[in-house]
Every structure is written in C-alpha cells, then in structure tokens.
C-alpha cells in the first residue's frame, strides 16, 4: 500500500469518524433541545396553574369583600332599628306614672338594701326621691337618672346599682339576640 492510499484511508476514516461524531452531536443536541423544551413546557404549565390559583383566590377574596360591603347597609339598618327599639323602651320607662314606678323603685330599694348591710347613701331619680325617702331612713341624694336606685356603703367602696339605666343595659345584653330574631323574622 502506498503512502497515498494510506493517506486516503486515514482521511476517509477521519471523515467517517467526523461524520459519526457530528451525527452523535446532532442527536445529543436534539435530545438536549427536546429535554429543554419539555422542562420549559413544565415550567410554563406550573406557572399557568399558579397564576390561575392566584387569580381564583383574588376573585374569591373580592367576591367575599363585595358581599360584606353589600350587606353593610342592611346590617346598619337592622342595628338602627334595634337601637330605636331600646330607645322606645327607655322612653316608656321614663314616662311610667307614679302608681307604676313606686312599687318598682321600692322593690329595687329593698333588694339593694338586702344586699348591702352597711348602706349609707341612696341615690335616686328626682321623680323617685320622695318614694325612696318615705321607704328608708338612709340619706337620699337626688341624681339625674332614669329611675331606680343606687345604694352605697358607709365608706363608698361598695355600690349596688339598680338604676333603670343599668338594668336596661343588662336586659339589652341578655336579649339582643332574641330581639333581633323577633324584629327580623
């Protein structure tokens, strides 16, 4: 074999090797591109799902917020009606006649004095002061209040508050739910 033939064979073999390497490189590049495309598609799909989830959460939040805002005027109106109801009760209590007030006030006085053995002062509404003075020998002080009595001990450390205002607040707290149910059936 001549040098020329050997050279041709080496060159042919090198070209064949180069083509084989080139083919392998193309196949590897194609596989890398396919893998990159698959990963990009996964990332895109995951990103799309996350975006949809965020949008869904925002829509739910906005819907809930809109519902709350739309209910606020109704709730405010109901609250106003309940307040008006208790104000009406307060006005009726304030306008009780002496025949009705006297036994109520005397009963509250008796209850308060029963709870406080060292009672020294009784506060009463101007309307009720006369009843209270006749019912007890304890010092009576007129006070600006709806009615009822407030009794204090000798050193002013204990106070029994049976004023109509306080009793009405207690009743209001205890009956608020029932009142709302009755008014808004």
C-alpha positions as CSV (number, residue, x, y, z in Angstrom):
1,X,0.0,0.0,0.0
2,X,1.3,3.3,-0.9
3,X,1.5,6.4,1.2
4,X,-1.2,7.9,-0.9
5,X,-3.5,5.1,-0.3
6,X,-2.8,5.1,3.4
7,X,-3.3,8.8,3.5
8,X,-6.6,8.4,1.6
9,X,-7.7,5.6,4.0
10,X,-6.8,7.7,7.1
11,X,-8.6,10.7,5.6
12,X,-11.7,8.6,4.7
13,X,-11.6,7.1,8.2
14,X,-11.2,10.5,9.8
15,X,-14.1,11.9,7.6
16,X,-16.2,8.9,8.6
17,X,-15.3,9.5,12.3
18,X,-16.0,13.2,11.9
19,X,-19.4,12.4,10.4
20,X,-20.2,9.9,13.1
21,X,-19.2,12.4,15.8
22,X,-21.2,15.1,14.0
23,X,-24.2,12.8,13.9
24,X,-23.8,12.0,17.6
25,X,-23.5,15.7,18.4
26,X,-26.7,16.5,16.4
27,X,-28.6,13.7,18.1
28,X,-27.3,14.8,21.5
29,X,-28.2,18.5,20.7
30,X,-31.6,17.3,19.6
31,X,-32.1,15.4,22.8
32,X,-30.9,18.4,24.9
33,X,-33.3,20.7,23.0
34,X,-36.2,18.2,23.5
35,X,-35.5,18.0,27.2
36,X,-35.2,21.8,27.5
37,X,-38.5,22.2,25.6
38,X,-40.1,19.6,27.9
39,X,-38.8,21.4,31.0
40,X,-39.9,24.8,29.6
41,X,-43.4,23.3,29.0
42,X,-43.5,22.0,32.6
43,X,-42.4,25.4,33.9
44,X,-45.0,27.2,31.8
45,X,-47.7,24.8,32.8
46,X,-46.8,25.1,36.5
47,X,-46.6,28.9,36.2
48,X,-50.0,29.0,34.4
49,X,-51.6,26.9,37.2
50,X,-50.1,29.1,39.9
51,X,-51.3,32.2,38.1
52,X,-54.8,30.7,37.8
53,X,-54.8,29.8,41.5
54,X,-53.7,33.3,42.5
55,X,-56.4,34.8,40.2
56,X,-59.0,32.4,41.7
57,X,-58.0,33.4,45.2
58,X,-58.2,37.1,44.3
59,X,-61.6,36.6,42.7
60,X,-62.9,34.8,45.9
61,X,-61.5,37.5,48.1
62,X,-63.1,40.2,46.0
63,X,-66.4,38.4,45.9
64,X,-66.4,37.9,49.7
65,X,-65.5,41.6,50.2
66,X,-68.3,42.7,47.8
67,X,-70.8,40.5,49.7
68,X,-69.7,42.1,53.0
69,X,-69.9,45.6,51.6
70,X,-73.4,44.9,50.1
71,X,-74.6,43.6,53.5
72,X,-73.3,46.5,55.5
73,X,-76.3,48.9,54.8
74,X,-78.7,46.2,55.8
75,X,-76.8,45.4,59.0
76,X,-76.6,49.1,59.8
77,X,-80.3,49.5,59.3
78,X,-81.0,46.5,61.5
79,X,-78.7,47.9,64.2
80,X,-80.5,51.2,64.0
81,X,-83.9,49.5,64.3
82,X,-82.7,47.6,67.4
83,X,-81.3,50.8,68.9
84,X,-84.6,52.6,68.3
85,X,-86.5,49.7,69.9
86,X,-84.4,50.0,73.1
87,X,-84.7,53.8,73.0
88,X,-88.5,53.3,72.8
89,X,-88.3,51.0,75.9
90,X,-86.2,53.7,77.7
91,X,-88.8,56.4,76.8
92,X,-91.6,54.2,78.1
93,X,-89.8,53.6,81.3
94,X,-89.1,57.3,81.7
95,X,-92.8,58.0,81.2
96,X,-94.1,55.5,83.8
97,X,-96.7,57.0,86.1
98,X,-96.1,57.2,89.9
99,X,-98.5,54.3,90.5
100,X,-96.4,52.0,88.4
101,X,-92.9,53.5,89.3
102,X,-93.4,53.4,93.1
103,X,-93.6,49.6,93.6
104,X,-90.7,49.1,91.1
105,X,-88.5,51.6,92.9
106,X,-89.4,50.3,96.3
107,X,-88.7,46.7,95.2
108,X,-85.3,47.7,93.9
109,X,-84.5,49.6,97.1
110,X,-85.5,46.6,99.2
111,X,-83.3,44.3,97.1
112,X,-80.3,46.7,97.2
113,X,-80.6,47.2,101.0
114,X,-80.8,43.5,101.4
115,X,-77.5,43.0,99.5
116,X,-75.7,45.8,101.3
117,X,-76.0,45.7,105.1
118,X,-74.0,48.9,105.8
119,X,-75.8,51.0,103.3
120,X,-75.3,54.7,104.0
121,X,-76.5,56.6,100.9
122,X,-79.2,56.0,98.4
123,X,-79.1,57.8,95.0
124,X,-82.5,58.1,93.3
125,X,-84.0,59.9,90.4
126,X,-85.7,63.2,91.2
127,X,-89.1,61.5,90.3
128,X,-88.4,58.7,92.7
129,X,-86.7,60.6,95.6
130,X,-90.0,61.1,97.5
131,X,-90.9,57.4,97.4
132,X,-87.4,56.4,98.5
133,X,-87.3,58.9,101.4
134,X,-90.6,57.5,102.7
135,X,-89.3,53.9,102.3
136,X,-85.9,54.3,104.2
137,X,-84.2,56.3,106.9
138,X,-80.9,56.3,105.0
139,X,-79.7,59.6,103.4
140,X,-81.2,60.0,99.9
141,X,-79.5,62.1,97.2
142,X,-81.3,63.1,94.0
143,X,-79.4,62.1,90.9
144,X,-80.0,62.7,87.2
145,X,-81.1,59.2,86.2
146,X,-84.0,57.4,84.6
147,X,-85.1,55.8,87.7
148,X,-84.4,53.0,90.2
149,X,-81.8,53.3,93.0
150,X,-78.1,53.2,93.6
151,X,-77.0,52.3,97.1
152,X,-73.5,52.9,98.6
153,X,-72.0,51.7,101.8
154,X,-70.6,54.0,104.5
155,X,-67.0,54.2,103.1
156,X,-68.2,54.5,99.5
157,X,-66.3,51.3,98.4
158,X,-69.3,49.2,97.5
159,X,-72.1,50.3,95.3
160,X,-75.3,48.3,94.3
161,X,-76.5,49.8,91.0
162,X,-80.2,49.1,90.5
163,X,-80.8,52.1,88.3
164,X,-83.2,51.7,85.4
165,X,-80.3,52.5,83.0
166,X,-78.1,49.7,84.3
167,X,-80.9,47.2,84.4
168,X,-81.9,48.2,80.9
169,X,-78.3,47.6,79.7
170,X,-78.2,44.2,81.4
171,X,-81.5,43.3,79.7
172,X,-80.3,44.6,76.4
173,X,-77.2,42.4,76.5
174,X,-79.2,39.4,77.5
175,X,-82.0,39.9,75.0
176,X,-80.2,41.4,72.0
177,X,-80.2,38.1,70.0
178,X,-83.8,37.4,70.8
179,X,-84.8,41.0,70.0
180,X,-83.1,40.7,66.6
181,X,-84.8,37.4,65.9
182,X,-88.2,38.9,66.7
183,X,-87.7,42.0,64.7
184,X,-86.2,40.4,61.6
185,X,-88.0,37.0,61.2
